[in-house]
Amino acid sequence: MKNYRTTAHTLYDIKCHIVWITKYRKPVLHSKIAGRVRDMIKEICKANDVEIITGHVSKDHVHLFVSIPPYISVSKLMQLIKGKTSRKLLMEFKELNKKFWGRHVWGRGYFVASSGNVTDEVIMQYIEYQDSKEKQEVDRFTIG
């Protein structure tokens, strides 16, 4: 029972693995930009009672393994994350405006899977070793 979370009237354990890419898979998420993306995702999740179990910002995509409360849909969470991060990134990093016209940093859509098909450990291990083959810059984050 220690993995269950609670609201006023609900006991739950809803975990999802979410992945989304930059528009045209442009490799722009590095150094300061990757750090800023990570910080904004943490802020948005904290404000919406979404617990980040683990995550990974790669150069052209983001992995997020989260525990979501039952009153927030995955689509609403992604609308918040992609919308707010895109707007703020374009305002704060003017060099992105040259690469992404049309005010969109992120590609359309996202991947999501519940952790019920595989164990939580398998997903966390997958994220942990996400870029070991390609040796890309790694920016991991957890809340705790």
DSSP file with accessible surface (Angstrom, degrees, kcal/mol):
  #  RESIDUE AA STRUCTURE BP1 BP2  ACC     N-H-->O    O-->H-N    N-H-->O    O-->H-N    TCO  KAPPA ALPHA  PHI   PSI    X-CA   Y-CA   Z-CA
    1    1 A M    >         0   0  167      0, 0.0     3,-1.3     0, 0.0     0, 0.0   0.000 360.0 360.0 360.0  -9.6    0.0    0.0    0.0
    2    2 A K  T 3   +     0   0  193      1,-0.3     0, 0.0     3,-0.0     0, 0.0   0.724 360.0  57.9 -70.3 -17.2    3.0    2.4    0.3
    3    3 A N  T 3  S+     0   0  100      2,-0.1    -1,-0.3    10,-0.0     2,-0.2   0.566  85.7 101.2 -86.5  -8.5    2.9    3.1   -3.5
    4    4 A Y    <   -     0   0  111     -3,-1.3     2,-0.3     9,-0.1     9,-0.2  -0.532  58.4-154.0 -80.3 144.1   -0.7    4.4   -3.4
    5    5 A R  E     -A   12   0A  36      7,-3.4     7,-3.1    -2,-0.2     2,-0.3  -0.746  11.1-146.0-110.0 161.3   -1.4    8.1   -3.4
    6    6 A T  E     -A   11   0A  99     -2,-0.3     2,-0.2     5,-0.2     5,-0.2  -0.937  17.9-176.4-131.6 150.6   -4.5    9.7   -2.0
    7    7 A T        -     0   0   38      3,-2.4     3,-0.4    -2,-0.3     5,-0.0  -0.626  61.0 -73.7-118.5-168.8   -6.9   12.6   -2.6
    8    8 A A  S    S+     0   0   92      1,-0.2     3,-0.0    -2,-0.2    -2,-0.0   0.873 129.7   7.9 -57.4 -37.7   -9.8   13.6   -0.4
    9    9 A H  S    S+     0   0  182      1,-0.0     2,-0.4     0, 0.0    -1,-0.2   0.206 117.8  77.4-130.0  15.1  -11.9   10.6   -1.6
   10   10 A T        -     0   0   59     -3,-0.4    -3,-2.4     2,-0.0     2,-0.5  -0.989  47.6-164.6-137.0 139.2   -9.6    8.5   -3.7
   11   11 A L  E     +A    6   0A  93     -2,-0.4     2,-0.3    -5,-0.2    -5,-0.2  -0.986  36.5 162.1-113.8 124.6   -6.8    6.0   -3.3
   12   12 A Y  E     -A    5   0A  13     -7,-3.1    -7,-3.4    -2,-0.5     2,-0.1  -0.960  41.2-167.3-146.9 163.0   -4.9    5.6   -6.5
   13   13 A D        +     0   0   64     -2,-0.3     2,-0.6    -9,-0.2    -9,-0.1  -0.677  27.9 159.7-149.5  83.1   -1.8    4.4   -8.4
   14   14 A I        +     0   0   69     54,-0.3    54,-2.4    -2,-0.1     2,-0.4  -0.937  11.6 174.5-113.5 108.1   -1.9    5.7  -11.9
   15   15 A K  E     -B   67   0B  23     -2,-0.6   100,-1.8    52,-0.2     2,-0.4  -0.950   4.8-176.3-119.8 138.5    1.6    5.8  -13.6
   16   16 A C  E     -BC  66 114B   9     50,-2.5    50,-2.5    -2,-0.4     2,-0.6  -0.983  23.3-143.1-134.8 145.1    2.3    6.7  -17.2
   17   17 A H  E     -BC  65 113B  15     96,-3.1    96,-1.7    -2,-0.4     2,-0.4  -0.939  29.7-173.7-102.7 119.4    5.4    6.7  -19.4
   18   18 A I  E     -BC  64 112B   0     46,-3.4    46,-2.5    -2,-0.6     2,-0.4  -0.949   9.0-178.5-121.6 136.9    5.1    9.7  -21.7
   19   19 A V  E     +BC  63 111B  24     92,-2.3    92,-3.1    -2,-0.4     2,-0.3  -0.999   4.9 170.1-134.3 135.7    7.4   10.7  -24.6
   20   20 A W  E     -B   62   0B   3     42,-1.7    42,-2.6    -2,-0.4     2,-0.3  -0.973  17.6-141.4-142.7 158.0    7.3   13.7  -26.9
   21   21 A I  E     -B   61   0B  54     88,-0.3    86,-2.8    -2,-0.3    40,-0.3  -0.748  21.9-103.2-117.6 161.9    9.6   15.1  -29.6
   22   22 A T  B >   -F  106   0C   0     38,-2.1     3,-2.3    84,-0.3    84,-0.3  -0.453  59.0 -80.4 -74.6 156.7   10.8   18.5  -30.8
   23   23 A K  G >  S+     0   0   35     82,-3.1     3,-1.6     1,-0.3    -1,-0.1  -0.393 118.9   1.3 -61.0 134.1    9.3   19.7  -34.0
   24   24 A Y  G 3  S-     0   0  131      1,-0.3    -1,-0.3    -2,-0.1    82,-0.1   0.644 118.3 -87.9  59.7  15.7   11.1   18.1  -36.9
   25   25 A R  G <   +     0   0  120     -3,-2.3    -1,-0.3     1,-0.2    -2,-0.2   0.809  69.5 178.0  53.1  34.9   13.2   16.2  -34.3
   26   26 A K    <   -     0   0   68     -3,-1.6     2,-2.0     1,-0.1     3,-0.3  -0.489  33.4-126.4 -68.6 131.6   15.6   19.2  -34.3
   27   27 A P        +     0   0   84      0, 0.0    33,-0.2     0, 0.0    -1,-0.1  -0.454  66.3 126.6 -81.7  73.9   18.3   18.5  -31.6
   28   28 A V        +     0   0    3     -2,-2.0     2,-1.6    31,-0.7    32,-0.2   0.506  35.6  98.9-108.7  -5.7   17.9   21.8  -29.7
   29   29 A L        +     0   0    3     30,-2.4     2,-0.3    -3,-0.3    32,-0.1  -0.609  55.9 122.6 -89.0  85.2   17.5   20.5  -26.1
   30   30 A H    >>  -     0   0   70     -2,-1.6     3,-1.5    29,-0.1     4,-1.2  -0.932  65.9 -24.1-139.6 163.0   21.0   21.0  -24.7
   31   31 A S  H 3> S+     0   0   74     -2,-0.3     4,-2.3     1,-0.3     5,-0.2   0.010 130.5   9.0  37.2-114.4   22.7   22.8  -21.9
   32   32 A K  H 3> S+     0   0  166      1,-0.2     4,-2.3     2,-0.2    -1,-0.3   0.871 132.5  51.8 -62.9 -38.4   20.7   25.8  -20.7
   33   33 A I  H <> S+     0   0    5     -3,-1.5     4,-2.6     2,-0.2    -1,-0.2   0.940 110.8  47.5 -66.5 -44.7   17.6   24.9  -22.8
   34   34 A A  H  X S+     0   0    1     -4,-1.2     4,-2.5     1,-0.2    -2,-0.2   0.919 112.6  50.0 -62.5 -41.8   17.5   21.3  -21.5
   35   35 A G  H  X S+     0   0   11     -4,-2.3     4,-2.4     1,-0.2    -1,-0.2   0.894 111.1  48.7 -62.9 -40.4   17.8   22.6  -17.9
   36   36 A R  H  X S+     0   0   54     -4,-2.3     4,-2.6     2,-0.2    -2,-0.2   0.901 110.1  51.3 -67.3 -40.9   15.1   25.1  -18.4
   37   37 A V  H  X S+     0   0    0     -4,-2.6     4,-2.5     2,-0.2     5,-0.2   0.947 111.1  48.9 -59.2 -47.7   12.8   22.5  -19.9
   38   38 A R  H  X S+     0   0   56     -4,-2.5     4,-2.3     1,-0.2    -2,-0.2   0.936 112.2  48.0 -58.0 -46.6   13.4   20.2  -16.9
   39   39 A D  H  X S+     0   0   60     -4,-2.4     4,-2.2     1,-0.2    -1,-0.2   0.903 112.1  48.6 -64.4 -41.1   12.7   23.0  -14.5
   40   40 A M  H  X S+     0   0    3     -4,-2.6     4,-2.7     2,-0.2     5,-0.2   0.906 110.1  51.4 -66.5 -40.5    9.5   24.1  -16.2
   41   41 A I  H  X S+     0   0    0     -4,-2.5     4,-2.7     1,-0.2     5,-0.3   0.928 109.9  50.5 -61.8 -42.5    8.2   20.5  -16.3
   42   42 A K  H  X S+     0   0   66     -4,-2.3     4,-2.6    -5,-0.2    -2,-0.2   0.924 111.6  47.9 -60.6 -43.7    8.9   20.1  -12.6
   43   43 A E  H  X S+     0   0   98     -4,-2.2     4,-2.4     2,-0.2    -2,-0.2   0.929 113.2  47.0 -62.9 -46.9    7.0   23.4  -11.8
   44   44 A I  H  X S+     0   0   13     -4,-2.7     4,-1.1     2,-0.2    -2,-0.2   0.922 114.4  46.9 -63.4 -44.3    4.0   22.4  -14.0
   45   45 A C  H ><>S+     0   0    0     -4,-2.7     5,-3.0    -5,-0.2     3,-0.6   0.931 112.2  49.5 -65.0 -44.3    3.9   18.9  -12.4
   46   46 A K  H ><5S+     0   0  170     -4,-2.6     3,-1.4    -5,-0.3    -2,-0.2   0.921 109.0  52.6 -61.3 -42.3    4.2   20.2   -8.9
   47   47 A A  H 3<5S+     0   0   84     -4,-2.4    -1,-0.2     1,-0.3    -2,-0.2   0.753 114.7  43.0 -65.1 -23.1    1.4   22.8   -9.5
   48   48 A N  T <<5S-     0   0   45     -4,-1.1    -1,-0.3    -3,-0.6    -2,-0.2   0.162 114.7-111.0-110.7  16.4   -0.9   20.0  -10.7
   49   49 A D  T < 5 +     0   0   69     -3,-1.4     2,-0.6     1,-0.2    -3,-0.2   0.822  67.5 147.4  58.4  34.1   -0.1   17.3   -8.1
   50   50 A V      < -     0   0    4     -5,-3.0     2,-0.6    -6,-0.2    -1,-0.2  -0.900  40.8-143.1 -99.7 123.6    1.7   15.2  -10.7
   51   51 A E  E     -D   67   0B  90     16,-2.2    16,-2.7    -2,-0.6     2,-0.6  -0.784   5.8-143.9 -91.1 123.5    4.6   13.2   -9.1
   52   52 A I  E     +D   66   0B   1     -2,-0.6    91,-1.0    14,-0.2    14,-0.2  -0.767  18.7 179.5 -85.5 119.3    7.6   12.8  -11.4
   53   53 A I  E     -     0   0B  36     12,-2.7     2,-0.3    -2,-0.6    -1,-0.2   0.896  68.8 -29.4 -83.6 -48.5    9.1    9.4  -10.7
   54   54 A T  E     -D   65   0B  14     11,-1.6    11,-2.8    88,-0.1    -1,-0.4  -0.972  63.9-179.0-160.2 163.7   11.9    9.9  -13.3
   55   55 A G  E     -DE  64 141B   0     86,-0.9    86,-1.1    -2,-0.3     2,-0.3  -0.977  12.3-152.0-160.2 169.9   12.5   11.7  -16.5
   56   56 A H  E     -DE  63 140B   0      7,-2.5     7,-2.8    -2,-0.3     2,-0.7  -0.952   4.9-156.6-154.6 125.8   15.1   12.4  -19.2
   57   57 A V  E     -DE  62 139B   2     82,-2.0    82,-0.7    -2,-0.3     5,-0.2  -0.934  22.3-179.5-104.9 113.1   15.6   15.3  -21.5
   58   58 A S        -     0   0    1      3,-2.7    80,-0.1    -2,-0.7   -29,-0.1  -0.432  45.3 -91.7 -98.5-178.9   17.5   14.3  -24.7
   59   59 A K  S    S+     0   0   69      1,-0.2   -30,-2.4    78,-0.2   -31,-0.7   0.806 120.8  14.2 -67.9 -28.6   18.5   16.5  -27.5
   60   60 A D  S    S+     0   0   25    -33,-0.2   -38,-2.1   -32,-0.2     2,-0.3   0.305 127.2  29.9-132.7  10.5   15.3   16.0  -29.5
   61   61 A H  E     -B   21   0B  10    -40,-0.3    -3,-2.7   -32,-0.1     2,-0.4  -0.986  60.3-133.7-160.9 166.7   12.8   14.3  -27.2
   62   62 A V  E     -BD  20  57B   0    -42,-2.6   -42,-1.7    -2,-0.3     2,-0.4  -0.988   9.3-159.4-129.7 135.5   11.7   14.1  -23.6
   63   63 A H  E     -BD  19  56B   4     -7,-2.8    -7,-2.5    -2,-0.4     2,-0.4  -0.940  14.1-179.8-109.0 138.8   10.8   11.0  -21.5
   64   64 A L  E     -BD  18  55B   0    -46,-2.5   -46,-3.4    -2,-0.4     2,-0.6  -0.992  15.6-168.0-141.6 127.5    8.7   11.4  -18.4
   65   65 A F  E     +BD  17  54B   0    -11,-2.8   -12,-2.7    -2,-0.4   -11,-1.6  -0.975  30.7 166.9-115.2 112.8    7.5    8.6  -16.0
   66   66 A V  E     -BD  16  52B   0    -50,-2.5   -50,-2.5    -2,-0.6     2,-0.6  -0.875  42.3-131.6-130.9 158.3    4.8   10.1  -13.8
   67   67 A S  E     -BD  15  51B   1    -16,-2.7   -16,-2.2    -2,-0.3   -52,-0.2  -0.965  34.0-162.3-106.9 118.6    2.1    9.4  -11.3
   68   68 A I        -     0   0    2    -54,-2.4   -54,-0.3    -2,-0.6   -18,-0.1  -0.866  17.3-121.5-108.5 133.7   -1.0   11.3  -12.3
   69   69 A P    >   -     0   0    0      0, 0.0     3,-1.8     0, 0.0   -63,-0.0  -0.369  30.0-113.6 -67.9 154.2   -4.0   12.0  -10.1
   70   70 A P  T 3  S+     0   0   60      0, 0.0    -2,-0.0     0, 0.0   -63,-0.0   0.698 111.4  62.6 -66.7 -16.7   -7.3   10.6  -11.4
   71   71 A Y  T 3  S+     0   0  145      2,-0.1     2,-0.5     1,-0.0    -3,-0.0   0.478  94.7  69.8 -89.2   0.4   -8.8   14.1  -11.9
   72   72 A I  S <  S-     0   0   20     -3,-1.8     2,-0.2     4,-0.0    -1,-0.0  -0.973  74.9-145.2-117.6 126.0   -6.2   15.1  -14.5
   73   73 A S     >  -     0   0   60     -2,-0.5     4,-2.3     1,-0.1     5,-0.2  -0.498  22.8-119.0 -82.7 157.9   -6.1   13.4  -17.9
   74   74 A V  H  > S+     0   0   32      1,-0.2     4,-2.8     2,-0.2     5,-0.2   0.913 115.8  54.9 -61.3 -40.2   -2.9   12.6  -19.7
   75   75 A S  H  > S+     0   0   69      1,-0.2     4,-2.2     2,-0.2    -1,-0.2   0.893 107.8  48.6 -63.9 -37.3   -4.0   14.9  -22.6
   76   76 A K  H  > S+     0   0   92      2,-0.2     4,-2.4     1,-0.2    -1,-0.2   0.922 111.2  50.4 -67.3 -42.8   -4.6   17.8  -20.2
   77   77 A L  H  X S+     0   0    0     -4,-2.3     4,-2.8     1,-0.2    -2,-0.2   0.936 112.3  46.8 -59.8 -44.8   -1.2   17.3  -18.6
   78   78 A M  H  X S+     0   0    3     -4,-2.8     4,-2.6     1,-0.2     5,-0.5   0.872 109.1  54.5 -68.4 -35.3    0.5   17.2  -22.0
   79   79 A Q  H  X S+     0   0  123     -4,-2.2     4,-1.9    -5,-0.2     5,-0.3   0.937 112.4  44.5 -60.3 -44.5   -1.5   20.4  -23.1
   80   80 A L  H  X S+     0   0   28     -4,-2.4     4,-2.2     3,-0.2     5,-0.4   0.944 118.0  42.5 -64.2 -49.8   -0.1   22.2  -20.0
   81   81 A I  H  X S+     0   0    0     -4,-2.8     4,-2.3     2,-0.2     5,-0.3   0.964 120.0  39.7 -65.4 -53.4    3.5   20.9  -20.4
   82   82 A K  H  X S+     0   0   30     -4,-2.6     4,-1.9    -5,-0.2     5,-0.2   0.906 118.9  47.3 -67.1 -39.5    3.9   21.4  -24.1
   83   83 A G  H  X S+     0   0   43     -4,-1.9     4,-2.1    -5,-0.5     5,-0.2   0.962 117.2  39.4 -66.4 -51.7    2.0   24.7  -24.3
   84   84 A K  H  X S+     0   0   91     -4,-2.2     4,-2.3    -5,-0.3     5,-0.2   0.911 117.8  47.6 -68.1 -42.6    3.7   26.4  -21.4
   85   85 A T  H  X S+     0   0    0     -4,-2.3     4,-2.7    -5,-0.4     5,-0.2   0.917 111.9  50.6 -66.8 -39.9    7.2   25.2  -22.1
   86   86 A S  H  X S+     0   0    9     -4,-1.9     4,-2.2    -5,-0.3     5,-0.2   0.952 112.8  45.4 -61.6 -49.0    6.9   26.0  -25.8
   87   87 A R  H  X S+     0   0  136     -4,-2.1     4,-1.5    -5,-0.2    -2,-0.2   0.944 117.0  43.9 -61.5 -46.9    5.8   29.6  -25.1
   88   88 A K  H  X S+     0   0   57     -4,-2.3     4,-2.7     1,-0.2     5,-0.2   0.885 111.6  53.0 -69.5 -38.8    8.3   30.2  -22.4
   89   89 A L  H  X S+     0   0    0     -4,-2.7     4,-2.7    -5,-0.2     7,-0.2   0.924 109.4  48.8 -62.1 -43.8   11.2   28.7  -24.4
   90   90 A L  H  < S+     0   0   12     -4,-2.2     7,-0.2    -5,-0.2    -1,-0.2   0.837 114.7  46.3 -66.8 -30.2   10.5   30.8  -27.4
   91   91 A M  H  < S+     0   0  104     -4,-1.5     3,-0.2    -5,-0.2    -2,-0.2   0.901 119.7  38.2 -75.9 -39.8   10.4   33.9  -25.2
   92   92 A E  H  < S+     0   0   85     -4,-2.7     2,-0.6     1,-0.2    -2,-0.2   0.778 118.7  45.0 -85.2 -29.8   13.5   33.2  -23.2
   93   93 A F    ><  -     0   0   28     -4,-2.7     3,-2.0    -5,-0.2     4,-0.5  -0.813  62.7-176.6-120.6  89.9   15.7   31.7  -26.0
   94   94 A K  T >> S+     0   0  131     -2,-0.6     3,-1.1     1,-0.3     4,-0.6   0.764  77.9  70.5 -61.1 -24.9   15.5   33.9  -29.0
   95   95 A E  H >> S+     0   0   96      1,-0.3     4,-0.7     2,-0.2     3,-0.6   0.777  89.8  63.3 -64.4 -22.5   17.7   31.6  -31.1
   96   96 A L  H X> S+     0   0    2     -3,-2.0     4,-2.5    -7,-0.2     3,-0.5   0.803  89.3  67.3 -71.2 -27.5   14.8   29.1  -31.1
   97   97 A N  H <4 S+     0   0   70     -3,-1.1    -1,-0.2    -4,-0.5    -2,-0.2   0.819  97.8  53.7 -61.9 -29.8   12.6   31.5  -33.0
   98   98 A K  H << S+     0   0  182     -4,-0.6    -1,-0.2    -3,-0.6     3,-0.2   0.795 115.2  39.2 -74.3 -28.1   15.0   31.0  -36.0
   99   99 A K  H << S+     0   0   95     -4,-0.7     2,-0.5    -3,-0.5    -2,-0.2   0.758 119.7  44.0 -91.7 -29.1   14.6   27.3  -35.9
  100  100 A F    ><  -     0   0    1     -4,-2.5     3,-0.6   -10,-0.0    -1,-0.2  -0.846  67.3-177.6-124.3  96.1   10.9   27.0  -35.1
  101  101 A W  T 3   +     0   0  170     -2,-0.5     3,-0.3     1,-0.2    -3,-0.1  -0.557  67.2  46.2 -85.0 154.2    8.6   29.3  -37.0
  102  102 A G  T 3  S-     0   0   43     -2,-0.2    -1,-0.2     1,-0.2     3,-0.1   0.639 118.6 -87.1  89.9  10.7    4.9   29.2  -36.1
  103  103 A R  S <  S+     0   0  205     -3,-0.6     2,-0.5     1,-0.2    -1,-0.2   0.790  92.0 122.8  62.6  31.5    5.4   29.3  -32.3
  104  104 A H        +     0   0  105     -3,-0.3    -1,-0.2     1,-0.1   -81,-0.1  -0.974  28.5 168.0-127.9 121.9    5.8   25.6  -31.9
  105  105 A V        +     0   0    0     -2,-0.5   -82,-3.1   -23,-0.2     2,-0.3   0.770  67.5  65.0 -93.0 -32.8    8.8   23.9  -30.3
  106  106 A W  B    S-F   22   0C  15    -84,-0.3   -84,-0.3   -24,-0.2     3,-0.1  -0.650  82.6-118.4 -99.0 147.1    7.2   20.5  -29.9
  107  107 A G        -     0   0    9    -86,-2.8   -84,-0.1    -2,-0.3     2,-0.1  -0.263  47.3 -82.3 -69.6 164.9    6.0   18.1  -32.6
  108  108 A R  S    S-     0   0  251    -86,-0.1    -1,-0.1   -88,-0.1   -87,-0.1  -0.443  90.4  -1.8 -70.7 142.9    2.4   17.1  -32.8
  109  109 A G        -     0   0   43     -2,-0.1   -88,-0.3    -3,-0.1     2,-0.3  -0.081  66.6-130.6  77.9-174.4    1.2   14.4  -30.4
  110  110 A Y        -     0   0   90    -90,-0.1     2,-0.4     2,-0.0   -90,-0.2  -0.965  15.1-108.5-166.9 167.1    3.0   12.2  -27.9
  111  111 A F  E     +C   19   0B 107    -92,-3.1   -92,-2.3    -2,-0.3     2,-0.3  -0.886  35.3 176.0-105.6 139.8    3.4    8.6  -26.8
  112  112 A V  E     +C   18   0B  58     -2,-0.4     2,-0.3   -94,-0.2   -94,-0.2  -0.994   7.2 171.0-144.4 140.2    1.9    7.4  -23.6
  113  113 A A  E     -C   17   0B  28    -96,-1.7   -96,-3.1    -2,-0.3     2,-0.1  -0.986  30.5-124.1-143.8 138.6    1.7    3.9  -22.0
  114  114 A S  E >   -C   16   0B  64     -2,-0.3     3,-0.8   -98,-0.2     4,-0.3  -0.439  24.7-121.9 -74.1 159.3    0.6    2.9  -18.5
  115  115 A S  T 3  S+     0   0   17   -100,-1.8     3,-0.3     1,-0.2   -99,-0.1   0.415  94.1  92.4 -84.2   7.1    3.0    1.0  -16.5
  116  116 A G  T 3  S+     0   0   68   -101,-0.3    -1,-0.2     1,-0.2     3,-0.1   0.775  79.4  56.8 -71.0 -24.9    0.6   -1.9  -16.1
  117  117 A N  S <  S+     0   0  143     -3,-0.8     2,-0.3     1,-0.1    -1,-0.2   0.800 122.3  15.0 -77.7 -29.4    2.0   -3.7  -19.2
  118  118 A V  S    S-     0   0   69     -3,-0.3    -1,-0.1    -4,-0.3     2,-0.0  -0.908  96.2 -87.5-134.5 167.5    5.5   -3.8  -17.8
  119  119 A T     >  -     0   0   75     -2,-0.3     4,-1.6     1,-0.1     3,-0.3  -0.345  33.3-116.1 -75.9 158.9    6.9   -3.2  -14.3
  120  120 A D  H  > S+     0   0   32      1,-0.2     4,-2.6     2,-0.2     5,-0.2   0.872 115.8  58.7 -58.8 -37.5    7.9    0.2  -13.1
  121  121 A E  H  > S+     0   0  125      1,-0.2     4,-2.6     2,-0.2    -1,-0.2   0.877 101.6  53.4 -63.2 -38.4   11.5   -1.0  -12.8
  122  122 A V  H  > S+     0   0   72     -3,-0.3     4,-2.4     2,-0.2    -1,-0.2   0.931 111.3  45.8 -63.3 -43.9   11.6   -1.9  -16.5
  123  123 A I  H  X S+     0   0   10     -4,-1.6     4,-2.6     2,-0.2     5,-0.2   0.939 113.7  48.4 -64.9 -45.0   10.4    1.6  -17.5
  124  124 A M  H  X S+     0   0   65     -4,-2.6     4,-2.7     1,-0.2    -2,-0.2   0.912 112.5  48.6 -63.7 -38.8   12.9    3.3  -15.1
  125  125 A Q  H  X S+     0   0  123     -4,-2.6     4,-2.1    -5,-0.2    -1,-0.2   0.916 110.0  52.7 -66.1 -40.0   15.7    1.1  -16.4
  126  126 A Y  H  < S+     0   0  122     -4,-2.4    -2,-0.2    -5,-0.2    -1,-0.2   0.935 113.4  42.7 -59.6 -46.6   14.7    2.0  -20.0
  127  127 A I  H >< S+     0   0    0     -4,-2.6     3,-1.5     1,-0.2     4,-0.3   0.921 110.7  57.1 -67.0 -41.1   14.8    5.7  -19.2
  128  128 A E  H 3< S+     0   0   85     -4,-2.7     3,-0.3     1,-0.3    -2,-0.2   0.891 118.0  32.0 -56.5 -40.4   18.0    5.4  -17.2
  129  129 A Y  T >< S+     0   0  140     -4,-2.1     3,-1.2     1,-0.2     4,-0.4   0.137  84.0 123.4-106.6  22.6   19.9    3.8  -20.2
  130  130 A Q  T <  S+     0   0   42     -3,-1.5     3,-0.2     1,-0.3     4,-0.2   0.863  84.2  23.8 -52.6 -46.2   18.0    5.7  -22.9
  131  131 A D  T 3>>S+     0   0    3     -4,-0.3     4,-2.0    -3,-0.3     5,-0.8   0.204  84.9 111.3-111.5  17.8   21.0    7.3  -24.6
  132  132 A S  T <45S+     0   0   68     -3,-1.2    -1,-0.2     1,-0.2    -2,-0.1   0.871  82.6  48.3 -63.6 -31.7   23.8    4.9  -23.6
  133  133 A K  T  45S+     0   0  200     -4,-0.4    -1,-0.2    -3,-0.2    -2,-0.1   0.911 119.7  36.0 -72.7 -40.8   24.2    3.7  -27.2
  134  134 A E  T  45S-     0   0  127     -4,-0.2    -2,-0.2     2,-0.0    -1,-0.2   0.595  95.7-139.9 -90.9 -11.6   24.2    7.2  -28.8
  135  135 A K  T  <5 +     0   0  180     -4,-2.0    -3,-0.2     1,-0.1     2,-0.1   0.884  40.2 167.5  53.2  43.1   26.2    8.8  -26.0
  136  136 A Q      < -     0   0   46     -5,-0.8    -1,-0.1     1,-0.1    -5,-0.1  -0.415  48.5 -78.8 -79.8 163.4   24.0   12.0  -26.1
  137  137 A E        -     0   0   80     -2,-0.1     2,-0.4     1,-0.1   -78,-0.2  -0.390  52.8-146.7 -61.0 135.4   24.1   14.7  -23.5
  138  138 A V        +     0   0   64    -80,-0.1     2,-0.4    -2,-0.1   -80,-0.1  -0.896  23.4 177.7-114.2 135.9   21.9   13.5  -20.6
  139  139 A D  E     -E   57   0B  25    -82,-0.7   -82,-2.0    -2,-0.4     2,-0.2  -0.822  15.8-179.6-135.7  94.1   19.8   15.6  -18.3
  140  140 A R  E     -E   56   0B  81     -2,-0.4     2,-0.3   -84,-0.2   -84,-0.2  -0.615   1.2-175.8 -95.2 156.1   18.0   13.5  -15.8
  141  141 A F  E     +E   55   0B   8    -86,-1.1   -86,-0.9    -2,-0.2     2,-0.3  -0.998  11.9 171.9-152.2 148.8   15.6   14.7  -13.1
  142  142 A T        -     0   0   82     -2,-0.3     2,-0.5   -88,-0.2   -89,-0.1  -0.953  28.6-126.1-143.8 161.3   13.6   13.5  -10.2
  143  143 A I              0   0   76    -91,-1.0    -2,-0.0    -2,-0.3   -92,-0.0  -0.955 360.0 360.0-110.1 131.4   11.6   15.2   -7.5
  144  144 A G              0   0  123     -2,-0.5    -2,-0.1     0, 0.0   -91,-0.0  -0.985 360.0 360.0 171.6 360.0   12.4   14.2   -4.0
